Amino acid sequence: MFGITPSSRLRPSPFYEATLAEGVTAFTTYNHMLMPTSFGHPEEEYWRIINSVSLWDVAVERQVQLEGPDATRLAQILCPRDLSKCKVGQGKYVPLCNHDGVLINDPILLKLDEQRYWLSIADSNIWFWARAIAAERGLNVKVSEPDVSPLAIQGPKAEALVASVFGDWVRELKYFWFHQTELQGIPLVLARSGWSKQGGFELYLMDGSKGTALWNIVREAGKPWGIGPGAPNPCERIESGLLSYGGDSDDTTNPFEVRLGKYIDLHVPDDVVGIQALRRIQAEGAKRQQLGVMLEGDKPTELGFHWHAIYKDGHRVGDLTNCVWSRRLNRNIGFGLVSSACAVDDQVIVHKDGQPTSARLVNLPFI
């Protein structure tokens, strides 16, 4: 059994002590923090997110705060999505790209007021990127990481639970919209969001000293709905077709290759980072695409630590970027980042752990 060596490079979450008390059995690292990945009961944790409500420590979703007179301008320069109509209280999913149009993160942008935004980021150092772009453009904006840590409440019964705590007004929140509020004196931003397709909310804790208190309040309130601890679930997210930045993308992946083209607005100003490259890529056509892969066999398997090659007619056409046993489909499934010449229903061979496995390409999502 492995241990964790304490280090100032690896920050604990405000919910760390609460997850220890819940019996967390595994962590991964993400944005220089520890993120719980299991509480020792994988099947129970899966069906909880599918059937009831699950509580996740996702404080690793750090916030990059843009604040100041030029915050709106910097947000637009960073985001190849039109933000001109974004309202206070609204969030938007935004693929961030480098100057070559390569995907470097896929955060939710939250507009808190006319001069303050958060980028709720995936696993990469966007704080450094945003600060560098702001300095390069000579913008009057402060880029920082605030004391903000999300706690996710996910599952089909999440709305009933959150409404019981905060009031029925939460039922009117549209997806990615949010409201600044508090709970027993704990300052929060409450958003309808989360990395599952089962429905839910995220509570952006704005005081890191209150992590255990917030966890316990939600845990107690959730008892009538069968709440329990969990984590972003690889099986549910793959079944649901949710992209994992850095897991399903590499250092050449552009948004069009991984089904994010609808979040790119090619008419945004020319000074938006990556937009000119994205226009060119869209005009020429993406060379790869993301499709589902259904593997043959009745024994559960997992991806492991690296992608696996996919072949068609003896030629390598791409890679299997994730793989999991689907409890609802009773099949091994995953995402393929494959040539655009491939098509749904193509028969392929996945070379996994030195063994060829027959598979079929399918549309996403699986469910």
TACORNOR-V163995 format. One record per pair of residues at least 12 apart in sequence whose ideal C-beta (glycine too) atoms are under 6 Angstrom apart, sorted by the first residue. I is the first residue (numbers start at 1). GAP is how many residues later the second one is. Records with the same first field share a line. If there is no record, write none. Layout:
# TACORNOR-V163995
I = GAP ; GAP
This chain:
# TACORNOR-V163995
11 = 22
13 = 44 ; 46
14 = 45 ; 135 ; 194 ; 197
15 = 42 ; 44 ; 196 ; 200
17 = 195
18 = 194 ; 197
19 = 17 ; 38
22 = 207
23 = 16
24 = 12 ; 15
25 = 13 ; 15
26 = 12
30 = 30 ; 93
31 = 29 ; 31 ; 92
33 = 27
35 = 25
36 = 21 ; 195
37 = 194
39 = 190
45 = 185
46 = 187 ; 189 ; 281
48 = 180 ; 182
49 = 105 ; 106 ; 149 ; 181 ; 184 ; 187
52 = 103 ; 105 ; 173 ; 174
53 = 102 ; 104 ; 105 ; 108 ; 169 ; 172 ; 174
54 = 100 ; 101 ; 176
55 = 172 ; 174
56 = 96 ; 174 ; 175
58 = 92 ; 94
59 = 90
61 = 59 ; 89
62 = 59 ; 83
63 = 55 ; 57 ; 83 ; 85
64 = 55 ; 57 ; 62 ; 63 ; 66
65 = 53 ; 79 ; 81
66 = 51 ; 75
67 = 49 ; 75
68 = 47 ; 72 ; 73 ; 74
69 = 71
70 = 69 ; 70 ; 71
71 = 44 ; 45 ; 46 ; 70
74 = 60 ; 65 ; 67
75 = 42
77 = 194 ; 195
78 = 18
79 = 15
80 = 17 ; 184 ; 192 ; 194 ; 195 ; 198
81 = 13 ; 182 ; 184
82 = 183 ; 186
86 = 25
88 = 23 ; 25
89 = 88 ; 89
90 = 21 ; 87
91 = 17 ; 19 ; 85 ; 87
92 = 17
93 = 15 ; 170
94 = 15
95 = 160 ; 165 ; 168
97 = 177
98 = 176
99 = 175
100 = 177
101 = 153 ; 173 ; 176 ; 177 ; 180
102 = 152
103 = 146 ; 150 ; 152
105 = 16 ; 17 ; 19 ; 21
106 = 16 ; 139
107 = 12 ; 13 ; 14
108 = 12
122 = 123
123 = 123
127 = 18
130 = 13
131 = 12
147 = 61
148 = 56 ; 58
149 = 56
150 = 52 ; 54
151 = 52
152 = 42 ; 50
153 = 47 ; 48
154 = 40 ; 42 ; 44 ; 46
155 = 43
156 = 42 ; 43
157 = 68
158 = 41 ; 42 ; 43
161 = 61 ; 64
162 = 39
165 = 56
173 = 19
175 = 17
176 = 17
178 = 13
186 = 24 ; 28
187 = 19 ; 20
188 = 15
189 = 15
190 = 13
195 = 37
196 = 40
197 = 43
234 = 90
235 = 89
238 = 84 ; 86
239 = 87 ; 127 ; 128
240 = 125
241 = 123 ; 124
243 = 15
248 = 73 ; 87
254 = 27
256 = 25 ; 30
257 = 29 ; 31
258 = 32
259 = 31
264 = 14
266 = 13
287 = 53
288 = 49
289 = 51
290 = 45 ; 47
291 = 45 ; 70
292 = 70 ; 72 ; 74
293 = 27 ; 41 ; 43 ; 66
294 = 37 ; 39 ; 66 ; 68
295 = 37 ; 62 ; 64
296 = 62
300 = 25
301 = 31
302 = 21
303 = 19 ; 20
307 = 12 ; 14
308 = 12 ; 42 ; 43 ; 44
309 = 42
310 = 26 ; 28 ; 38 ; 40
311 = 38
312 = 36
317 = 21 ; 22 ; 25
318 = 18 ; 19 ; 20 ; 21
319 = 18
320 = 14 ; 16 ; 30
321 = 14 ; 16
322 = 12 ; 13
333 = 33
342 = 19
344 = 17 ; 19
346 = 15
347 = 13
